[in-house]
Amino acid sequence: MVQNTRKNVFEGKKIVVGITGSIAAYKSLFLIRELVRKGAEVFPVLTPSATNFVTELATSNLSRNSTIVDMFDKSYQSKGAWHIDLVHQCDLMIIAPCSAATLGKIANGICDNALVTLAIALPRNVPLLIAPAMDTSMWENTATQRNAKTLLEQGAVIIPPAKGELSSGLYGEGRLPELPVLLDYIQTYLYLAEISTERKANLLKIKGKNILISAGPTQEKIDDVRFISNFSSGKMGYAIASSACSLGGNVTLVSGPSCLTIEHNLKLVKVVSSNEMLQALKDEFLENQIVIMSSAVADFTPKIKSSGKIKKEKSEELVLNLIKTPDILSELGRIKKNQVLVGFALEESSEGLFNAWKKLKQKNCDLIVLNYFDREQSGFAGDFNTITVLKFKSENEMNINYYEPMEKSLCAMAILEEIAELL
């Protein structure tokens, strides 16, 4: 079955960006700019204290819309109850950064400024994302935690604060997450808003699950300066990890060498060789309910690994004896108990489906994601992928879903949706 998925969930969306009085408010300017570049229409709303950190002129210019600060500014009153009009036409609202004061006001329905009034008036079917930003002691305060819990119970999405150096000079939890994290959450909840209620409920089963993901290539040492590897960038695995975090999953990412970074709150285990990756995955395997093997493990490794640097002056030829690396997916399939095990297959178009089917059966997988190295917008390194998902409907019946080319971040959502159906 061919699955149709939007290539850009931001395009044409109306997003309210709320900014409160926090030193992290400057980061919101980058968020507004990026949302506009992705095709969204942005409506900035500032609390009065936010204007001490960013200006109305800056947010208006970046968004190409008027900035709202004063609840009773006459220029907003052309449509009567302007706040009701705005929240009923927007697709999502995000407050980033959200101060402790604003968090408490929204949790307790204190509508004493334009931003809080909008958040309270937001229809329940419109996602409300809140990214708290404050010093660690303020975030950990009992009142703040109670307010965050109240908002979660009311259906808001709390984006966990990041750990790091704070403006106070202290180190701890409370930083506004970096731009990629905010965009991941926005994309995730725009995606959820577009799909049916049944599909949304299915995908949200990812929340709270322990998810183990492998990503990137492995490097097999020839000598101390050379290695055998492949062209994998790790982008697909990192995208799955980011999307799983945005859905509330507890993610462990085992990554081979990659230039990518990931800002989400997850456990990152870095490895180099196939043997290291196998050991790291086995160490984490039994603690996880979902295991996604999206890494591109080298198939062969030198039988003898030289120390130092092999000098080319010593010989006209260099002959390497290669042996197979461990079959990690087969080993995980052998030891799995109740986990959902997902494998990847990078294949040539002419034999792709057959080889992916064999891999699904022989390696005891529950689902295989097939992509092709000989097609455009598919495979290694690029930002897009073209995937086909194979899984068993029953013991003797297989389900095959074909997807059109999509950004890898949207491929990740589609893969997680397919996995959720097996939970």
C-alpha positions in Angstrom: 0.0 0.0 0.0 1.3 3.5 -0.9 1.3 5.9 2.0 0.8 9.6 1.3 2.6 11.8 3.9 3.1 15.6 3.7 6.6 16.6 2.8 6.5 19.8 5.0 4.2 19.9 8.0 5.1 23.5 8.7 3.9 24.9 5.3 0.9 27.2 5.7 0.6 26.6 9.5 -0.4 29.4 11.8 1.8 29.3 15.0 1.6 31.6 18.0 5.0 32.1 19.6 4.8 33.3 23.1 7.9 34.9 24.8 8.2 35.7 28.5 10.7 37.6 30.7 13.7 35.3 30.6 17.3 35.9 29.5 16.7 33.0 27.0 14.2 35.2 25.1 16.8 36.0 22.5 16.7 32.4 21.3 13.1 32.9 20.4 14.1 35.3 17.6 15.9 32.4 15.9 12.8 30.2 16.4 10.6 32.7 14.7 13.0 33.1 11.8 13.3 29.4 11.3 9.5 28.8 11.4 9.0 31.5 8.8 11.7 30.0 6.6 9.9 26.6 6.8 6.7 28.2 5.5 4.7 28.9 8.7 2.9 32.1 9.6 4.0 33.3 13.0 2.2 35.5 15.5 4.5 36.7 18.2 3.0 37.5 21.7 5.2 39.0 24.4 4.6 39.5 28.1 5.4 43.0 29.2 8.5 41.7 31.0 9.7 40.0 27.8 10.2 43.4 26.2 13.1 43.9 28.6 15.0 41.2 26.6 13.6 41.4 23.0 11.9 44.2 21.2 8.5 44.3 19.4 10.4 45.7 16.4 12.6 42.6 16.1 9.8 40.0 16.5 7.5 41.9 14.1 10.2 42.1 11.5 11.2 38.5 11.7 7.6 37.2 11.8 6.2 39.7 9.3 3.3 40.2 11.6 2.4 42.6 14.3 3.6 41.7 17.8 1.0 41.6 20.6 2.0 42.8 24.0 -0.9 44.9 25.4 -4.2 43.1 25.9 -6.1 46.3 25.3 -4.1 47.8 22.5 -6.8 49.3 20.2 -5.0 48.3 17.0 -5.9 44.6 17.7 -9.6 45.2 18.3 -10.8 45.2 14.7 -12.3 41.7 15.0 -13.9 42.1 18.4 -12.5 39.6 20.8 -9.1 39.4 19.1 -7.7 36.7 21.4 -10.6 34.3 20.6 -10.2 35.0 16.9 -6.5 34.3 17.0 -6.6 31.1 19.0 -9.4 29.6 16.8 -7.4 30.1 13.6 -3.9 29.0 14.9 -2.6 25.4 14.5 -0.2 25.4 17.4 1.0 27.6 20.3 4.5 27.5 21.8 5.7 29.5 24.7 9.5 29.5 24.6 11.0 30.6 27.0 8.3 30.2 29.7 9.2 31.8 33.0 8.1 30.4 36.4 5.7 33.3 36.7 3.9 32.6 33.4 3.9 28.8 34.1 2.1 29.5 37.3 -0.4 31.9 35.8 -1.4 29.5 33.0 -1.7 26.6 35.5 -4.0 28.6 37.7 -5.9 30.5 35.0 -4.7 34.0 36.0 -5.3 36.0 32.8 -3.6 39.2 33.6 -1.7 39.7 30.2 -2.2 38.9 26.6 0.0 35.8 26.5 -1.7 34.0 29.4 -5.1 35.0 28.1 -4.3 33.4 24.7 -3.0 30.2 26.4 -6.2 29.9 28.5 -8.5 30.6 25.5 -6.7 28.0 23.3 -9.1 25.3 22.1 -8.3 21.8 23.6 -7.6 20.4 20.1 -4.8 22.9 19.4 -1.4 21.8 20.8 0.1 24.0 23.6 3.8 23.5 23.9 5.6 25.1 26.9 9.4 25.3 27.2 10.2 26.4 30.8 13.5 28.3 31.2 14.8 29.4 34.6 17.5 28.7 37.2 17.7 25.1 38.5 16.5 26.0 42.0 13.4 27.7 40.5 12.7 24.8 38.2 13.0 22.3 41.0 10.9 24.4 43.4 7.8 22.5 44.6 5.4 25.1 43.4 6.9 25.1 39.9 6.8 21.4 39.7 3.2 21.4 40.9 2.3 23.9 38.2 4.1 21.9 35.5 2.2 18.7 36.6 -1.1 20.6 36.5 -0.4 21.8 32.9 0.5 18.2 31.9 -2.8 16.9 33.3 -4.6 19.7 31.4 -3.1 18.4 28.1 -0.2 20.8 27.6 3.2 19.5 26.4 6.1 20.4 28.7 9.4 20.4 26.8 12.0 19.3 29.4 14.6 22.0 30.2 18.1 21.3 29.1 21.1 20.8 31.4 24.0 23.1 31.1 25.6 26.4 32.1 23.0 28.9 33.2 23.0 32.7 33.0 23.6 32.8 36.8 26.9 31.0 36.2 25.7 27.8 37.8 25.3 24.5 36.1 22.1 22.5 36.1 18.7 21.8 34.6 16.8 24.9 33.5 18.2 26.0 30.1 15.9 26.6 27.2 16.4 23.7 24.8 18.3 24.5 21.6 16.5 25.4 18.4 16.6 21.8 16.9 14.8 20.4 19.9 12.1 23.1 19.8 11.6 22.5 16.1 11.4 18.7 16.6 8.6 19.2 19.2 6.7 21.6 16.9 7.0 19.3 13.9 5.9 16.3 16.0 2.7 18.0 17.3 1.9 19.5 13.9 2.2 15.9 12.5 -0.1 14.5 15.3 -2.6 17.3 14.6 -2.9 16.3 10.9 -3.5 12.6 11.4 -6.7 10.8 12.5 -7.6 10.5 16.2 -7.0 6.7 15.9 -3.5 7.1 14.4 -2.7 9.8 17.0 -3.6 7.5 19.9 -1.6 4.8 18.3 1.5 6.9 17.8 1.3 8.3 21.4 1.9 4.7 22.6 5.6 5.6 22.2 5.4 7.8 25.2 7.1 6.3 28.2 8.6 3.4 26.3 12.3 2.6 26.6 13.7 2.7 23.1 17.2 1.6 22.0 18.4 3.0 18.7 21.7 2.4 16.8 22.9 5.0 14.3 25.8 5.9 12.0 28.6 3.7 10.6 31.2 1.6 12.3 34.9 2.0 11.6 37.1 -1.1 11.3 40.7 -0.3 12.0 43.4 -1.2 9.4 46.2 0.6 11.3 46.3 3.6 13.7 45.4 6.1 10.9 43.2 4.2 8.5 40.0 2.2 8.6 37.2 0.5 6.6 33.8 2.1 6.8 30.9 3.3 4.6 29.1 6.6 3.7 26.5 6.5 6.5 26.1 9.9 8.2 23.7 8.7 11.0 21.0 11.1 10.0 18.2 8.5 9.8 19.0 7.1 13.3 19.4 10.5 14.8 16.1 11.6 13.3 14.3 8.6 14.8 15.9 9.3 18.2 14.8 13.0 18.1 11.3 12.1 17.1 11.0 9.4 19.8 12.2 11.9 22.4 9.6 14.4 21.2 6.9 11.8 21.7 8.0 11.2 25.2 10.1 8.1 24.7 13.0 7.2 27.0 15.8 6.9 24.4 19.2 5.4 24.4 21.2 6.1 21.3 24.2 4.0 20.4 26.1 5.9 17.8 29.0 5.1 15.6 31.4 7.9 14.5 29.3 10.8 13.2 29.6 14.6 12.9 26.0 15.0 14.1 25.0 16.3 17.5 21.7 15.7 19.3 20.4 18.1 21.9 17.5 16.0 23.3 17.6 14.6 26.9 18.7 11.0 26.1 21.4 8.6 26.9 24.2 8.7 24.2 26.7 5.8 24.0 29.5 6.4 21.5 31.2 3.5 19.8 33.7 3.0 16.9 33.9 -0.6 15.8 31.2 -3.3 15.1 32.4 -5.3 18.2 32.0 -2.2 20.3 28.5 -1.6 18.9 27.4 -5.2 19.5 28.6 -5.0 23.1 26.9 -1.7 23.8 23.6 -2.9 22.3 23.7 -6.1 24.3 24.4 -4.2 27.5 21.3 -2.0 26.9 19.0 -4.5 25.2 17.1 -6.1 28.0 16.1 -2.7 29.5 14.3 -1.6 26.3 10.9 -2.5 24.8 11.7 -1.2 21.3 15.1 -1.8 19.6 15.7 0.0 16.2 18.9 -1.1 14.4 19.3 1.8 11.9 23.1 1.8 12.0 25.2 0.8 9.0 27.6 -1.7 10.4 30.6 -2.5 8.3 30.3 -6.0 6.8 34.0 -6.8 7.0 37.0 -6.0 9.3 40.7 -6.6 8.7 41.8 -10.0 10.2 45.0 -8.4 11.4 45.0 -4.8 12.7 48.4 -3.1 12.5 49.8 -0.8 15.1 51.3 2.5 14.0 51.1 3.6 10.4 51.7 1.2 7.4 54.3 3.0 5.2 53.6 2.8 1.5 57.4 2.9 0.8 57.7 -0.6 2.1 55.6 -2.3 -0.6 54.0 -1.6 -4.0 50.8 -3.4 -2.8 48.8 -3.7 0.3 46.8 -6.9 0.7 44.2 -6.9 3.4 42.7 -10.2 4.6 39.1 -9.4 5.7 36.8 -11.3 7.9 33.1 -10.9 8.6 32.0 -8.6 11.4 29.5 -9.9 13.9 25.9 -10.0 12.6 24.4 -7.7 15.3 20.8 -7.9 14.1 20.9 -11.7 14.1 22.4 -11.7 17.6 19.7 -9.4 18.9 17.0 -11.4 17.2 18.4 -14.5 18.9 18.3 -13.1 22.5 15.1 -11.0 22.2 12.2 -11.8 24.5 9.3 -9.4 24.2 11.0 -6.5 22.5 9.9 -5.1 19.2 13.0 -5.5 17.0 13.4 -3.3 13.9 16.0 -3.8 11.2 17.1 -1.7 8.3 18.0 -3.0 4.8 19.9 -0.9 2.2 19.4 -2.7 -1.1 19.6 -2.5 -4.8 16.2 -1.8 -6.4 16.1 -5.1 -8.4 16.4 -7.3 -5.3 15.3 -5.0 -2.5 12.0 -6.5 -1.5 13.1 -10.1 -1.7 16.2 -9.4 0.4 14.3 -7.4 3.0 11.7 -10.2 3.3 14.5 -12.7 3.9 16.1 -10.4 6.5 12.7 -10.0 8.3 12.3 -13.8 8.6 15.9 -15.0 9.1 16.9 -12.4 11.8 13.7 -12.7 13.9 12.7 -9.1 13.3 9.2 -7.7 13.8 9.7 -5.0 11.1 12.1 -4.1 8.4 12.7 -0.6 6.9 13.9 -1.0 3.3 15.6 1.8 1.4 17.7 1.8 -1.7 21.2 3.0 -2.5 20.6 3.3 -6.2 17.6 5.7 -6.1 17.5 9.5 -5.7 16.4 10.8 -2.3 17.2 7.6 -0.7 20.0 6.0 1.4 23.1 7.5 2.9 24.0 11.1 3.8 21.1 13.1 2.3 18.3 14.8 4.2 15.6 12.8 2.4 14.8 9.1 2.3 12.4 6.8 0.4 11.3 3.9 2.6 9.3 0.8 2.4 8.2 -0.9 5.6 7.7 -4.7 5.8 6.1 -6.4 8.7 3.9 -9.5 9.4 0.2 -9.0 9.7 0.0 -12.6 10.9 2.2 -15.7 10.9 1.5 -16.2 7.2 0.6 -12.7 5.9 3.0 -9.8 5.3 2.1 -6.1 5.2 4.1 -3.8 2.8 3.8 -0.1 3.0 5.5 2.1 0.4 6.3 5.7 1.3 7.0 8.6 -1.1 10.3 10.5 -0.6 10.3 12.5 2.6 12.7 14.4 4.9 14.3 11.9 7.2 12.5 13.6 10.2 9.2 12.7 8.7 10.4 9.2 7.7 11.2 8.9 11.4 7.6 9.7 12.4 6.3 7.2 9.8 8.6 4.5 11.2 7.6 5.1 14.8 3.9 5.0 13.7 4.5 1.6 12.1 6.3 0.4 15.3 3.5 1.7 17.5 1.0 -0.6 15.7 2.9 -3.5 17.0 2.8 -2.4 20.7 
